[in-house]
């Protein structure tokens, strides 16, 4: 990337929520690609989300599905909202877009109602999967050092939460979402 000063680190490495300390060095910048590589599941026939059955999900309806990660991580809860149809964010109809807003608020409220959850971060990354996935990451109450954009890192860094409590919370969330 021409014109980027390679030795200057961004200010966020000094934020209290940044999970690392000590000497940090930037990787060398890669040259820009001439062509964007295909994302996982560009072809609906090869899409893991499209191939998954409803039994793999915590909650489903005619247009949406919610899943948990296969095992607990370091955060109290991480859920993923997906469209049932093979759509990405920019492909959503007006109806899907409106439902996305309603479901985002509903999921945030449900997750925030769990014991020990202070905030819920909502994120969407568009580079790895072609199928829309909106992530919901719960920050534990009082864990102020986890505030901010590094939640996915912290989920991998922290020891896994108690699996029994995690499964109880999943049952609660499924009931909450099924209580329309």
N, C-alpha and C positions, 0 to 999 in steps of 0.2 A: 504494500500500500504506500504509494509515493507520498512523501511529505509527512509521514507519521514519525514522530520522535520515538525511537525504539527504547530508549533507556528510561523514559518518564513513566512511572506507574500512576494509575488513576487515583483520585482522592479516596475512593471507596476502600482501598486497602487499609486505611486508617480508621474506618468506621468500627464501632464496637461490635457490630453484627458480622463483620468479616471473619470467617472461621479459621484463618491461618495467621501465624506470626513468624517472625524471622525473615531471613533473606528470601525475597521473592523476585524471580526473574521472568520477563516476558519470553514466550516462545518466539522464534523467528516467524515473521509474517509470511504466509503462503501467497504465491502469485494467484491473482484472480483466475477462476476457471472460465474457459470459453463457453462451456455449457453446464447448466445446473444438473447435477446427477438426479436420477429419479428417486423419489422417496419410497419408503416401504409401503406397499399396497397401492401404488399408483393405479395398477390394474385391479379393479374390484375382485377379479377371480383369484388374485394373490394377496388380498387384504386380510390380515389376521382378525381385524375387528368384524369384517363382514362374515368371515368363516366361523366365528365364535357363536355358540348357541346361547340362548337366554339363561341356561343353567350356570353359565360362567359369570353372570351379573348379579349384583345385589338387588337391583330394581330395574324394571323395564315398563315401557308403555308402547303405544303404537309407533312412536317416532323417536324415542330416546331410550338410552340404557346407561346405568351407573354401575361401575365396577370398582372393587378395591384391588390393591396390589396383592399378589399371591401370599405374602407373608408380612408381618408387621415390620415397620422400619423404626427409626428413632423418633419420629413425630407421632403424636397420639392418633392421627388419622390422615390418610391420603386417599382421596376418591377421584375417579375420572368419569366425567360425563361425556358420552359419545352419542352421535346421531345413529339411528338404526340404519338409515340409508347411507350409501357411500357418498358423503358430502364433506366439503371442507368449509371453513368459515365464510369465504366469499361466495359459496354456492348456496347458502341458506336462503330459502324463500322468506317472504315477509312473515309468514306464520311461524316458521322455524325460528327466525330471529326473535320474534316476540316471546316464544316459548323458552328460548335460551335465556332471556332476561329473567323470566319468572322462575325457571329452574335454578338459575344461578343464585337468586335470593333465597329460594327454598332450601337448597343444599347448604348454603352458608349458615342459615338459621339452624338447620338440623345439626350440623357439625359443631357449631358454636354452643349448642345446648348440651353437648357432652361434658361430663365432669372433667375439670382440669384444662379445658380449652379456652384460651383468651381471645384469639383472633383466627380468622380463616383467610389465607391468601389464595387468590384465584389467578390462574395463569394458563396461557395457551402458547405453545411453541409450534411453529409450522414447518420445521425442517426435517423431522425424522419420519413422520407418518403422514400419509395423504388423507387419512380418515380423521375428521375433526375429533380432537380430544381436548377437553377443558379440565384442568387439574385443580383440585381443592386440597390445600395443605393446611393442617391445623397446627397453630403455634401453642405450645403448652403455657398455661397461666404462670406468670411470674418469670418466665424464661426470656427476659428482655434482651439478652445477648443473641437471641434468634430472630429478632425483628429484622424485616427488610427482605431484600431480593435473593438471599442466599439459602432460603428454606430447603430447596432440593438438595443442596450440599449437606446441610445439617441432618436431613433425613438419612443420608448415607453414613454420616460420621458418628452420630449418637448411637449408643447401644439400643437394640430393639426394645420396644415397649412390651409389657407383659402380654403374652399371647392370649391368655384367658380373658383379660380385660378388653383387649382389642376385638376378640370375637363377640363378646357381650355388646360392645359398642356397635359392631356391624349389625347385630340383630336389632338393636334399638333403631339404628338408622334405616334399616329395611322397613321396620314397622312405621316409622315416622313418614317415610316416603310413600308407603302404601295407604296411609291414612289421608286420602285426598279430601 
